[in-house]
């Protein structure tokens, strides 16, 4: 067993991809956003898996995808209070679920903990979703797109759920 740490330079700073390997098989994967977080994770994994062999690598050339990444614009919805929001969401399923999938895809790509889904009527206030709730949003979107027979979107959602 060994731990392989690959450090990648991104626009937002360094990302540390930590993999526990058993031969060529990956047993555990985690990502850290700081050196301290990386070190804490590595020591816990080394203790858990009884690993003494730790490889540290710098990754080059794979940065392009994140450098070229552009966030989508956050749509403003014509509601401010809960009653109007419920009515609007019920009537605009395609817009709502398409945006949920788009925002979660961006969150997964950029390894975010929280995403902004909608702005409330141009007020600068946003509806957001924390990472632990993304799977629930994707599951609801999947049911919606199955119902309207948009199977291409269903495949995209399935792949996103696997990445969570």
N, C-alpha and C positions, 0 to 999 in steps of 0.2 A: 504494500500500500504506500501511496505517496500523495502529497498535496501539490497541485500545480496552481500557481497564481500568475495570471496574465493581466498586466496593467495596460490599460488602453487610454490614450489621450483623447478627450472629446471636447467639444465646444464648452460644455458646462464644467469641465475639470476632468480629473482622473476617475476611471472606473476600474475596480479590481475584481476580476472574475476568478473565483476560487473553486477548484474542482478537486474532489477526492477521487483518486484513481486506484483501481485494483487491477493491475496489469494494464490492459487497454480499455477496460470497462469503467465508465464514469459512475461512481456510487453516490456522489452528493455534489450539488452545484449551488453556489451562492454568489451574490454580487455585493460589493461594499463600495461606498462612495467616498470614503476617507481612509487614510493609512491607519488611523487608530481603530476604526471599525474593521478594517481588513485584518489587523493583528489580533483583535479580540476574537474574530471568527476563526482565524487559523489556529489559535491556541486551543480553543474549545474543540475544534474538529480533530486536532492532533491528539488531544486527550481522549476524545470519544472513540476514535478509530485506531488509537495506539500507533500513530504515524510519527516517524522521525525524519523522513526524507521529504524536504520541502523545496520545490523549484520555483524561482521567481523569474518571470519573463516579461519583456517589454514587447508590446504588439505594435507593429507598424503596418501602414497600408490599409487597414480596415476602418480607419477613421472617417473616410469619405462619406459613408452613408449618413452618419450623424451630423457631419458638417453641412451636408446638403439638405438636411431635414428642415422643413418649414412647418410651423404650426398652422392649423386651419383657423379661419376666423371664427369667433364665438358668436353664434346667432343671438340676436336680441328677440325675446318673445314678448307679445303685447299683453303681459299680465304683471300684476304686482302682488295680489293677495292669493291665499290658498284656494278659495272658491273658484276664482277665474282660472287659476293654474290647472286645477283638476279638469275643468270643462275644456280648456284649450288642449291639454295633453290627450284627452279622450278623442277629440276631433282631428288631431294632427298626428296620428300614429306613425305615418311614414317619415315625416320630418323628425319626430322625436327619436324613433329607434335608429334611424340612419345616423343622427348626430351622436347618440350614445355609442354606437359601434365606432364611429370615427374618433371620438374623444378617447375611448379606451384603447384603440389601436395606437394613438399618439402616446398615451400614458405607458403602454407596454414598451414601445420603441424607445422612449426616453427614460425608462425606468423611474417613473414618477410615483409618488405616494398618493397624490390627489389630482383630480382633473376638474376643469370648469366645463360644464355642459351648456348652460344658457345664461345670458344676461337678462335681468328682469327689466323690460321696457326701457332700456337705455339709461338706467339709474346708476350703473356701475356696481350693482349688487349681482352676485352670481349664484346659480344653483351649481353645487359641486358634488363630487362623489369621491369618497376615500377608497383606496385600493381593495380593502376587504369586501366592499359592496359591488365591485365590478362584475363578478361572476353572476350575481343575481340580475344585474342589468342586462348582461349578455343573454342570460337564459330567457328573460322576458322578451328581448328583441328576437331571439331565435324562434320563440313561439309565434310572434307576430309575423315574421317573414315566412315561416312554414305555412301559416294560415293564408297569406296572400300569394303563396307559391313563388317566392323570390329565392330560388335555391342557390344561386351564386352567393348571395349575402349570407345564407345559412352556412355555406362552406367556410366563408371568411370568419363567421362567428365561432364555428367549431374550432378553427385553428387558433383563434384568440383565446378561447377557453383553455385549450391545451397549454398555452404559453403562461397562463396565470399561475 
